Amino acid sequence: MTDLCSHTRVDREPAERHCVARDDLIQIQGKVIEALAGGHFRVQGDQGHEFLARISGRLRRFHIKVVPGDRVTIAVSPYDLTHGFIVYRSS
């Protein structure tokens, strides 16, 4: 007998989901080094690592412009340390 959800069954444990909460994201300071198409940017962290970062929804909503040379804070998932979201622009 199946439950209403297609990914679980009544006689088994529910399927595990790997969702990351906002509190679990790693905050990294860096500098935008290149603007790419579609709201993507290449960001170099203070330790020298490079990330591919997108603009977060809040920055899009309030039309905050990000240009190469800006100092930004990016939120990176602990599961994929090469991609992240730009969550704050310093200047």
VOBAVO-851384 format. One line per field, with one value per residue (C-alpha): residue number from 1; x, y, z. Coordinates in nm, 4 decimals. Layout:
<sites>
pos	c(NUM_...)
X	c(X_...)
Y	c(Y_...)
Z	c(Z_...)
</sites>
This chain:
<sites>
pos	c(1_2_3_4_5_6_7_8_9_10_11_12_13_14_15_16_17_18_19_20_21_22_23_24_25_26_27_28_29_30_31_32_33_34_35_36_37_38_39_40_41_42_43_44_45_46_47_48_49_50_51_52_53_54_55_56_57_58_59_60_61_62_63_64_65_66_67_68_69_70_71_72_73_74_75_76_77_78_79_80_81_82_83_84_85_86_87_88_89_90_91)
X	c(0.0000_0.1417_0.1102_-0.0075_0.3528_0.5088_0.8517_0.7413_0.5607_0.3594_0.5510_0.8968_1.0790_1.0328_1.3004_1.5816_1.6092_1.9280_1.7994_2.0336_1.8967_2.0154_2.1956_2.4085_2.5544_2.9147_2.9625_3.2742_3.4084_3.5496_3.5897_3.4019_3.6583_3.4347_3.0716_2.9179_2.5847_2.2558_2.3426_2.6406_2.9760_3.3191_3.4246_3.7689_3.7596_3.9989_4.1874_4.2377_3.9654_3.7394_3.3628_3.0870_2.8169_2.4666_2.2884_2.0444_1.6751_1.6807_1.9526_1.7528_1.4332_1.5832_1.7818_2.1214_2.3899_2.7044_3.0038_3.3591_3.5712_3.2934_3.3515_3.0757_2.9693_2.8740_2.6895_2.8324_2.6788_2.9016_2.8156_2.9470_3.2226_3.2543_2.9102_2.7254_2.4916_2.5938_2.4001_2.5600_2.7499_2.9883_3.1109)
Y	c(0.0000_0.3344_0.6675_0.9827_1.0725_0.8691_0.8560_0.6966_0.3834_0.3221_0.0109_0.1744_0.4745_0.7910_0.8566_1.0753_1.4214_1.6190_1.9705_2.2354_2.5001_2.8592_2.8203_2.5379_2.7484_2.8636_3.2423_3.3432_3.6920_3.7564_3.9866_3.9663_3.9130_3.8464_3.9025_3.6179_3.5863_3.5337_3.6880_3.4611_3.5872_3.4452_3.5321_3.4910_3.4203_3.5800_3.2490_3.2369_2.9876_3.0677_3.0200_3.0443_3.2481_3.3608_3.6669_3.5746_3.6493_3.9378_4.1212_4.0700_4.1877_4.5151_4.5694_4.5742_4.5888_4.3806_4.4675_4.3300_4.4685_4.4646_4.2976_4.0414_3.7763_3.4455_3.1541_2.8176_2.4764_2.2345_1.9701_2.1675_2.4114_2.5516_2.7145_2.9660_3.2630_3.6266_3.7345_4.0714_4.3397_4.5585_4.7951)
Z	c(0.0000_-0.0980_0.0747_-0.1032_-0.1852_-0.4629_-0.2968_0.0317_0.1332_0.4469_0.5496_0.5049_0.6362_0.4263_0.1667_0.2916_0.1453_0.1359_0.1841_0.3152_0.5485_0.5208_0.8522_0.7081_0.4256_0.4524_0.4329_0.2359_0.1618_-0.1814_-0.4793_-0.8106_-1.0859_-1.3875_-1.4871_-1.6864_-1.8643_-1.6828_-1.3475_-1.2868_-1.1611_-1.1013_-0.7466_-0.5934_-0.2209_0.0250_0.0507_-0.3266_-0.4229_-0.7174_-0.7116_-0.9689_-0.7966_-0.8846_-0.7552_-0.4802_-0.5176_-0.2722_-0.4685_-0.7885_-0.6219_-0.5027_-0.8276_-0.6540_-0.9216_-0.8878_-1.1053_-1.1259_-0.8462_-0.5834_-0.2466_-0.1863_0.0593_-0.0964_0.0615_-0.0399_0.0238_0.2144_-0.0501_-0.3505_-0.2666_-0.6196_-0.6547_-0.4417_-0.4111_-0.3759_-0.0675_0.0146_-0.1803_0.0192_-0.2552)
</sites>
